[in-house]
């Protein structure tokens, strides 16, 4: 299937958000995830199964001062 990941086409097998983050080796980072403009709670990342055409945005937290 194909999703949009931060605005770019990305092909993958059926996957949950958590599995995608693990594949990208970023599951340990502090971040927010939005799918089709809806922010998903971290507790739902392992449950939400991505669908063909989903738009996924991974939002990193950046500290500043």
Backbone bond lengths (Angstrom), bond angles and torsions (degrees), N, CA, C in turn:
res aa  C-N    CA-C-N  psi(-1)  N-CA   C-N-CA  omega(-1)  CA-C   N-CA-C  phi
1 X - - - 1.441 - - 1.516 108.83 -
2 X 1.315 115.70 168.69 1.456 120.70 -179.86 1.521 109.45 -130.07
3 X 1.327 115.52 133.96 1.455 121.92 175.25 1.522 107.89 -122.81
4 X 1.313 116.47 169.72 1.455 121.02 169.05 1.515 106.66 -100.92
5 X 1.306 117.15 121.68 1.457 122.86 -179.33 1.518 107.96 -114.67
6 X 1.309 115.80 109.52 1.471 121.50 -175.44 1.528 111.11 51.14
7 X 1.328 115.41 42.35 1.456 121.60 174.63 1.517 116.30 85.80
8 X 1.334 117.64 -0.54 1.465 120.78 -178.94 1.521 110.16 -119.34
9 X 1.332 116.48 143.34 1.463 121.26 178.42 1.525 109.45 -62.69
10 X 1.339 115.37 137.27 1.468 121.25 -178.37 1.517 107.87 -143.37
11 X 1.328 116.75 123.35 1.466 121.52 -179.80 1.516 109.87 -96.29
12 X 1.333 115.75 139.79 1.456 120.80 178.13 1.515 109.54 -159.86
13 X 1.328 114.69 163.26 1.459 120.93 173.35 1.526 107.50 -77.12
14 X 1.310 117.26 170.22 1.457 121.47 176.35 1.524 109.28 -50.06
15 X 1.314 116.48 133.12 1.455 119.70 -171.35 1.516 111.19 -156.78
16 X 1.328 115.12 155.67 1.458 120.44 169.04 1.527 108.04 -92.41
17 X 1.322 115.88 168.24 1.460 120.02 175.66 1.531 109.90 -58.42
18 X 1.330 116.59 -46.20 1.464 120.21 -178.25 1.525 111.47 -60.74
19 X 1.325 117.93 -42.81 1.465 121.07 178.75 1.530 110.59 -63.80
20 X 1.321 117.43 -37.97 1.464 120.83 176.98 1.525 110.16 -62.89
21 X 1.327 117.22 -45.66 1.463 120.79 179.76 1.522 111.33 -63.11
22 X 1.332 116.57 -38.27 1.467 120.05 177.22 1.526 110.69 -65.68
23 X 1.328 116.67 -40.22 1.469 120.37 178.19 1.529 110.75 -63.11
24 X 1.324 116.29 -37.04 1.466 121.24 178.88 1.532 111.78 -80.78
25 X 1.332 116.63 -3.25 1.466 124.17 -179.24 1.525 112.35 59.21
26 X 1.335 115.74 41.67 1.466 120.29 178.01 1.528 111.91 -131.74
27 X 1.318 117.96 14.98 1.470 121.35 -176.84 1.526 112.28 -64.00
28 X 1.321 117.71 -21.91 1.462 122.14 -176.34 1.529 113.21 -85.63
29 X 1.323 118.16 -11.21 1.460 121.60 -174.89 1.529 111.75 -80.02
30 X 1.332 115.15 156.00 1.464 121.22 172.11 1.522 107.30 -79.90
31 X 1.320 116.74 121.96 1.460 120.60 -177.20 1.519 110.22 -160.56
32 X 1.298 115.25 170.87 1.460 122.46 171.80 1.521 106.89 -120.53
33 X 1.335 115.83 147.58 1.459 121.69 179.78 1.521 108.68 -123.05
34 X 1.327 115.71 131.08 1.460 121.12 174.09 1.524 108.19 -119.71
35 X 1.323 115.83 134.53 1.461 121.84 175.71 1.518 106.86 -120.62
36 X 1.329 115.76 120.94 1.461 121.68 -178.42 1.524 110.70 52.51
37 X 1.311 116.32 46.29 1.471 128.07 177.58 1.526 114.52 69.77
38 X 1.322 118.84 6.17 1.465 121.95 178.39 1.527 109.32 -107.44
39 X 1.328 116.77 122.94 1.463 120.71 178.81 1.520 108.89 -71.95
40 X 1.334 115.98 131.71 1.468 121.74 178.39 1.519 109.79 -99.79
41 X 1.322 116.21 134.20 1.461 120.27 174.33 1.521 108.79 -65.90
42 X 1.320 115.80 146.49 1.464 121.20 -177.64 1.527 111.53 -56.34
43 X 1.331 117.74 -34.19 1.465 121.49 179.85 1.531 112.35 -62.64
44 X 1.321 117.67 -20.92 1.469 122.39 -177.44 1.526 113.36 -93.78
45 X 1.326 118.18 -7.75 1.467 120.79 -175.55 1.520 112.38 -59.65
46 X 1.313 118.50 -36.15 1.460 121.58 -179.63 1.514 113.26 -79.35
47 X 1.337 116.98 -14.04 1.463 122.18 -177.97 1.526 112.99 -98.76
48 X 1.330 116.96 -31.75 1.464 120.03 -174.08 1.524 110.28 -74.65
49 X 1.322 115.67 115.77 1.464 121.39 178.00 1.522 108.24 -91.55
50 X 1.320 115.46 122.19 1.460 120.55 179.98 1.523 110.89 -65.04
51 X 1.322 115.54 145.16 1.457 123.02 178.68 1.529 108.87 -115.85
52 X 1.321 115.70 152.59 1.455 120.61 176.31 1.529 109.32 -53.96
53 X 1.322 116.44 130.01 1.456 121.20 177.84 1.520 114.85 90.66
54 X 1.341 118.33 -5.42 1.464 119.86 177.30 1.521 110.10 -58.71
55 X 1.328 115.23 144.86 1.461 121.92 174.93 1.520 107.65 -106.22
56 X 1.323 116.18 113.07 1.460 122.36 -176.03 1.527 109.18 -110.36
57 X 1.315 115.49 128.51 1.461 121.33 174.89 1.520 108.09 -117.16
58 X 1.318 116.57 126.20 1.455 122.67 175.63 1.522 106.58 -104.00
59 X 1.319 115.51 118.21 1.456 121.29 -175.31 1.519 109.83 -111.46
60 X 1.323 116.49 112.91 1.467 122.40 177.68 1.519 109.55 -81.79
61 X 1.310 115.60 148.19 1.458 120.74 172.68 1.519 107.87 -91.67
62 X 1.323 115.60 132.49 1.457 121.09 -179.32 1.523 107.96 -121.89
63 X 1.307 115.91 125.53 1.462 120.12 177.73 1.515 110.55 -86.87
64 X 1.268 115.42 154.12 1.452 119.58 178.81 1.519 109.88 -152.61
65 X 1.291 114.42 -179.47 1.454 116.17 -179.41 1.483 112.46 -163.75
